[in-house]
Amino acid sequence: METKRLYRSDTDKMLLGVCGGIGEYLNVDSTVIRLLWAILVCTGPGLLAYLAAAIIIPRR
């Protein structure tokens, strides 16, 4: 059985592929992830969280 790993997406990306990678990992449309992340950016420290995720989550 192959283990599931979180990667930044190279195919489904707008900026750095973080939302696309999370969407692939969770089997959710990446548009939903992007919308939730946009709400987080507008209401809290979402930009710092996005940059941290882009640094921490490896590229495939």
N, C-alpha and C positions, 0 to 999 in steps of 0.2 A: 504494500500500500504506500502510495506516494504521500509525503507530508505536504501540507499546504503552507506556503511561505508568502509573506507580504513583500512585494516589490513595487517600485514606482513604474508606472506603465510607460512604455516607449511608443505605443500605438494610440492610446486613448488619453491624450494629454492636451492641456491648454497652456499651462505654464511649465510646471516641472514634473507632472505626471503623478502627483500624490493622490489626488481624488480619483483618478482613473485606476490606480493601483489598489486603493481601498475598495473601490467598487468591484473590481475583479475578485479581490479576496473574499468579500462578503456576498458575492453573486447578486449585487444590486446595481441598478443603472447608475452610472457615474454622475448623471445630471442631478439625481437626488442628493448624492454626496456633496456635489458642488453647491447646491442650494443651501444645504445645512451648514456648510463651511462659510458661505457668504453671510448667513445670519449670524454665525459665531463671530465673524470678523466685525460686523456692525455693532454687536452688543458686548464684545469682550476682547480678550487677548488672542483672537483668532489668527491674526497675521503672524505673531510670534510662534504660535503653535504650528502654522503651516510651514514656516521657515525651519523650525526644529524638525518637523516630520520630513522635510525635503533633505535635511542633512542626515538624519538617522536612518531612514528607509533606503536601502540600497537599490541601485538600478539593476535591471535584469540583464 
